[in-house]
């Protein structure tokens, strides 16, 4: 698969310095994880690719969760935290639209 989205483009989208390559290994791992999730969820066939715009959004959401952006609840004195599960509704709508077979699309939120 030829990837149009590069690590440097994702670094820029995530607000990281172009010279800061420290997060590159994490970004590459997030790309692989997001692509695997999308391929499994959508049941993509061999040769079908996850669109780069969707993959970059998934990586941005995953990266944000690492910095607490997915935090939906926090109790300071009780030290309890709760994180949002899964991807945003916008991402899930795109994934659902790509899902095979089409009969499974009704199961999407």
C-alpha positions in Angstrom: 0.0 0.0 0.0 1.3 3.5 -0.9 0.7 5.8 2.0 0.1 9.4 1.2 -0.1 10.5 4.8 3.4 10.7 6.1 4.7 10.8 9.7 5.9 14.4 9.1 2.3 15.4 8.0 0.8 13.8 11.0 3.5 15.5 13.2 2.4 18.8 11.8 -1.3 18.0 12.3 -0.7 17.0 15.9 1.0 20.3 16.5 4.5 18.9 17.0 7.6 20.6 15.8 8.8 19.4 12.4 12.2 18.8 13.9 10.8 16.8 16.9 11.2 13.2 15.8 10.9 11.8 19.3 7.2 10.9 18.7 7.8 9.2 15.3 7.8 5.7 16.7 4.6 6.3 18.6 3.0 7.8 15.5 4.0 4.9 13.4 2.5 2.5 16.0 -0.7 4.5 16.1 -1.0 4.4 12.3 -0.6 0.6 12.3 -3.2 0.3 15.1 -5.7 2.6 13.5 -5.3 0.9 10.1 -5.7 -2.6 11.7 -8.8 -1.4 13.6 -10.4 0.1 10.5 -9.6 -3.0 8.3 -11.1 -5.3 10.9 -14.2 -3.2 11.6 -14.9 -2.6 7.9 -14.0 -6.1 6.9 -12.0 -4.6 4.0 -10.9 -6.9 1.3 -7.4 -7.4 0.0 -6.4 -4.3 -2.0 -9.0 -2.0 -0.3 -7.3 0.8 1.6 -8.3 3.0 4.5 -8.6 6.5 3.2 -5.7 8.7 4.4 -8.0 11.5 5.7 -9.8 8.9 7.9 -6.5 7.3 9.0 -5.0 10.6 10.0 -8.2 11.6 12.0 -8.0 8.3 13.8 -4.4 8.7 14.6 -5.0 12.3 15.8 -7.8 11.1 18.1 -5.6 8.2 19.5 -2.7 10.6 20.0 -4.9 13.1 21.8 -6.1 10.4 24.2 -2.5 9.8 25.2 -2.4 13.4 26.5 -5.7 13.2 28.3 -7.9 14.6 25.5 -10.2 11.6 25.8 -10.8 12.3 29.5 -14.5 12.5 30.2 -14.5 12.4 34.0 -12.0 13.1 36.7 -12.3 13.1 40.5 -9.4 14.9 42.1 -9.8 13.7 45.7 -10.8 10.2 44.7 -8.3 9.9 41.9 -10.9 8.3 39.6 -10.6 9.0 35.8 -12.8 7.8 32.9 -11.9 7.9 29.3 -14.1 8.0 26.2 -14.2 4.7 24.4 -13.7 4.3 20.7 -13.6 7.0 18.0 -15.6 10.1 17.5 -19.1 9.9 15.8 -17.6 11.5 12.7 -15.0 8.7 12.4 -17.5 6.0 13.1 -19.9 7.3 10.5 -17.1 7.1 7.9 -16.1 3.6 9.1 -19.7 2.4 8.9 -20.1 3.7 5.4 -17.1 1.6 4.3 -18.2 -1.6 6.2 -18.6 -4.9 4.3 -21.1 -6.4 3.8 -23.5 -3.5 3.4 -26.0 -5.4 5.6 -23.8 -4.7 8.6 -24.0 -1.0 8.2 -27.3 -0.9 10.1 -25.5 -2.0 13.2 -23.5 1.2 13.2 -24.3 4.1 15.5 
